[in-house]
């Protein structure tokens, strides 16, 4: 979604500013065309966001969340084969808290 949001945030104000300049010069047809181009990314971005929310909402999560979810799923699949220390699970669930090698908080 970020590229589309950047497209809206950059192209829309630029096009609307250019349309204002052409409006002051009297080029009405060109002004309307530039306004249409400037406003077009907004409904497209909304449609893409709704599409992602409807068909694959997991893609709207952050990369950090997706990596943590995948690591927890791998651990869940392998729980019957190996033993996992509770501190490692806690580190995956809360990666911002620094850990000492003995499992104690810093």
C-alpha positions in Angstrom: 0.0 0.0 0.0 2.9 2.4 0.7 3.8 3.0 -3.0 0.2 3.9 -3.8 -0.1 6.2 -0.7 3.2 7.9 -1.8 1.7 8.3 -5.3 -1.4 10.0 -3.9 0.7 12.2 -1.5 3.1 13.4 -4.2 1.2 13.5 -7.5 -2.2 14.8 -6.3 -0.8 18.1 -4.7 1.6 18.6 -7.7 -1.2 18.1 -10.3 -3.6 20.3 -8.4 -1.0 23.0 -8.0 -0.2 22.8 -11.8 -4.0 23.0 -12.5 -4.2 26.2 -10.4 -1.3 27.7 -12.4 -3.0 26.8 -15.7 -6.3 28.2 -14.4 -4.6 31.6 -13.8 -3.3 31.5 -17.3 -6.7 30.8 -18.8 -6.1 27.3 -20.1 -9.4 25.8 -18.7 -9.4 22.5 -20.7 -5.8 21.7 -19.7 -6.7 22.6 -16.1 -9.6 20.1 -16.0 -7.4 17.4 -17.5 -4.7 18.0 -14.9 -7.2 18.0 -12.0 -8.6 14.7 -13.3 -5.1 13.2 -13.4 -4.4 14.5 -9.9 -7.5 13.1 -8.4 -7.4 9.7 -10.2 -4.8 8.0 -7.8 -7.1 8.6 -4.7 -10.0 6.3 -5.7 -7.5 3.8 -7.2 -5.7 3.6 -3.9 -8.9 3.2 -2.0 -10.0 0.4 -4.3 -6.7 -1.4 -3.9 -6.9 -1.0 -0.1 -10.4 -2.4 0.0 -9.3 -5.3 -2.3 -6.4 -6.1 0.0 -8.6 -5.9 3.1 -11.2 -8.2 1.5 -9.0 -10.8 -0.3 -5.7 -11.0 1.6 -5.7 -8.9 4.8 -2.5 -10.6 6.0 -0.6 -8.6 3.3 -1.6 -5.4 5.1 0.4 -6.4 8.2 3.9 -5.1 8.8 6.9 -7.1 7.8 7.9 -7.6 11.4 4.5 -9.0 12.3 4.6 -11.4 9.3 8.1 -12.7 10.3 7.1 -13.2 13.9 3.9 -15.0 12.8 5.8 -17.3 10.5 8.4 -18.1 13.2 5.6 -19.0 15.6 3.9 -21.2 13.0 7.2 -23.0 12.4 7.7 -23.5 16.1 4.1 -24.8 16.4 4.7 -27.3 13.6 7.8 -28.6 15.3 6.7 -28.7 18.9 6.4 -32.5 18.8 10.0 -32.9 17.7 12.1 -30.5 19.8 11.9 -28.7 23.1 11.8 -24.9 23.0 12.8 -22.8 25.9 10.1 -20.4 27.2 12.5 -17.5 26.9 12.9 -18.0 23.2 9.1 -17.9 22.8 8.9 -14.8 24.8 11.7 -13.2 22.7 9.7 -13.9 19.5 6.5 -12.6 21.0 8.2 -9.4 22.4 11.4 -8.7 20.4 12.0 -5.2 21.8 13.0 -6.4 25.3 16.7 -7.3 25.4 17.5 -10.7 26.8 20.6 -12.0 28.6 22.0 -15.5 27.6 20.7 -17.0 30.9 17.1 -16.0 30.1 17.0 -13.1 32.5 15.8 -9.6 31.6 18.5 -6.9 31.3 
